[in-house]
Amino acid sequence: MSLSLVIHRPDAADAEGASPEAGGAEGMRKAVRDAIWEVADAHWAVADDSILVSTDLSPSYLVSHFQRALARRGFRRTGLLLVTTVGPKASWAGLPPDSEAWLRDMLP
């Protein structure tokens, strides 16, 4: 498995044109989180807009998957959406011990 960092930061303007039932920017975040559940063996929400995802899918495929998930819910735009691979040279500080252990276990 590889580890990808997904950053998704929609704002209210990104949700314009979608039905009110779609839920605005929060509905967009939920659509991407639900789409992650469809493809990820494991994941960890680092922050509201950042999720580490363990999957064999490429970053470009994940972006396409998230775009389709948003479109299915009536969103025409994605908001800021970035997916990149996290490799063994990743570095961090200040993580709780259980989070650091998870991250170390997920890295190649």
Secondary structure, DSSP 8 states (H G I E B T S, - for coil): -EEEEEEEE--GGGGTTS-GGG-HHHHHHHHHHHHHHHH-SEEEEEETTEEEEEESS-HHHHHHHHHHHHHHTT-S---EEEEEEE-TT----S--HHHHHHHHHH--
